[in-house]
Amino acid sequence: DFTSQHWECWSHELAIRGFVGSHIIISLQGIIQAYKSGITLQGNTTSLGRWDFSGSFFFSISAITTIGYGNLSPSTAAGRIFCILFALFGIPLNLVLLNEIGQLMLLGVQHCAHRLEEVFHGQKKASLLIKTCALVTGLLLFLLLPPLLFSDKEGWSYEEGFYYSFITLSTIGFGDYVIGMNPDRTYPGWYKNVISLWILFGMAWLALVIKFCINFLE
């Protein structure tokens, strides 16, 4: 009797553990699926705005620039197929766009350098000065000042903001830092749209800098 009662209690305990364990697994799967669908859970707060216009626009930019943070992805077969087609056409067109933006930046610098050389009667120091100013301006706009915005909107340190800026513009995109993901913060509607444009122009500027460095080394 003792053995049968002990075995019965043990069987009930195993059944309860299996029941609880299966429900925990189901709950975890639900949380993971919710996260992939654009729902962020933290404490008792829920953020449902990741697939709104600004969030979708930011996702589109991260896709065609090949940054791919990995924080947001299509969860349906139709969404995945559309994303593939969108990337097939979007990535080449984005490369053309970045090249055009870079050429416009380069033409602007060359035009300013030419005008300055005329003022200083052909001195090459004028050309060097304007190129240095263009480099410093780019550093300020795309790498040094944005971390201050991220510090205000995301609560990151300056070092974290600078790290995010470089990892993003270089298209490394680890995904450990992504804007607009904290459900405890309220983000203005323009925030992600401005960051998306910053990414496009910043990538074009960084590509020019890398091109100048390669030409200098050659």
N, C-alpha and C positions, 0 to 999 in steps of 0.2 A: 504493500500500500504506500509506504513511504517513497519507494522508488517511482511508482506510477504518479504520485502527487508531485514529486520533484520534477519528473519529466514533463508533466502537464504544465507546471509553472514555467519551466524553461522554454517550452514550446510557445506559450503565450508571450513570454518576454521576447523571443525571437520574432514572433509575428508583429509585436508592437514596434520593435526596432526596425523591421523591414518596412512597416507602414510609414513610420516617421521618416526613415531614410529616403523612401521613394518620393514622399511629399517634399522633402527638402530639395531633392534633385529636380523635381518638377518646378519648384519655386525658383531655383537658380536658373533653370532653362528659360523660365518666363522673364526673369530680370535681364538675362543676356539678350533675349529676343526684343524686349522693350528698348534696351539700349541701342541695338542695331536699327530699330525703327524710329529712333530720334527722341526717345524719352529718357531723361536723366533722373535717376533717383538718388537723393542724398538727404538722409534724415527723414523728415516728413514733408519735404518739398519736392515738387515735380515740375520740370521744364518741358513744355510741349512745343516750343517755338523754333525748333531746329530745322524744320522743313518749311518754314514760311519763306517769303520771297527773298529776304536778305540771306537767310541760311542756305537756301537752294542756290542763290547766285554765288555765294562763297564756295559751296561744294563744286559748282561748275568750274569756277576759276581754279580750284585745287586739283580738279581732274585734268583740265586741258593744259595746265602748266606742269603736270606730272609730279606735283608735290605729294598728293595722296596721303594726307595725315592718317587716314584709317579710322577716324572717330565717327564717320558717317558713311554709310554705304547702302546701295539698294538692296531691299530684302525680298523682292518678288522677281519672278522670271522675266516679266515684261520690263521691269525696271532695270534689270541687269542687261537685257538685250539692248534697250535704249541707251544705257550707259556705254556699252561697247561701240555702238554706232556713233554716238555723240563724241566719244574719244577719238575714233578713227578719223572723223572729219575735223574735230575741234583742235587736236594737237598740231597737225600741219598748219592749219589756219592761224593758230596762236603763234607758231614760230615765225610765220610771215609778218604777223602784227608786231611781235617783239622786234623783228629786224627793222621794220619801218619806224618804230618808235626810237630804236637805237640810232638809225640813220638821221632822224630829225634832231636828236640830241647832238649828234656829231656835227651836223651842218650848222646848228646854232653855235656850238663852240668854235668851229672854224670861221664862221662869219664874224663873231666877236673878235677872234684873234686877228683876222685880216684887217678889220676896222681899226683895231688898236695898233697894229703895225704901221698903218698909214699915218696915224696920229704921231707915233714915235719914230717915223721915217725909217721903217723897215727893221727896227731892232728886234732881234729874236727873243730878247728878254720879255717883250710884250706878249708874244705867243706863249712862252712858258708861264707867264703870270696868269693869263686867262685860263689856260689848261689846269693850272694849280687851283685856281678859284672854282672851276667847274668840278674838280675832284672833291674839294672841300665841301662845296654845296651839296654834291651827291651824298657824301658821307653824312652830312647833317640831316638831309631829308629822308634818307633810306636806312641809316644804321644808328645814328647817334640820338636823334630826336624821338623816333617812334617808341623806344623803350619807356620814355616818360609818359606817353599816352597809355601804354600797356600797364604801367605801374598804377596809373589812376583808374583805369577801367577794369583791370584784372586783379589788381592787388599783388602783382609780381614785383620782385626787386629789379633794380636797373640791370643787373647782370643777367637775370632770367629773361628780361625783355630783349636785351641785346642778343642773347643766345637764340631766342625765338626768331628775331629778325634775320640773323645770318642763316640759320637752318632753313628758314622759309625761302628767302631769296635765292639761296643756292640750290633749291629744290630737293634738299636732302629729306626734309619732312619726316622726322622721327615720329611725331605725333604725341610726344610726351608733354608738349605745351601747345595748346590750341586755344584760340580766342573764342569768347562767347559761350564757354562751356560750364561756367559756374552758376548753378541755379539760385544761389544766394545773392546774386548781383543782378541789377536791372541795367540792360544795355540799350542805348539809344538806337533808333531805327537806322540812322546813317552809319553806324559803327562798322558793320561788316562790309557794307558797300564801299566805304572809303578804304578799308583795309584791302579789299579786292583790287581796287585801282592802284593802291600802293604796291601791291605784289607785282602787277603788270609792269609799271614804270620802274620799279626797283630791280626787277629781273633784267630789263633792258639795259639799265645803267650798269648793273654788275657784269653783264655780258660784255659791255664796252670796256670796262676796267680790265677784265680778264684778257680781252683782245689786245689792249695796249700793253699789258704785261708780257704776253706771248711775243708781240712784235719787238718789245725791248730786249727780251732774252735772245731772240733770233738775231 
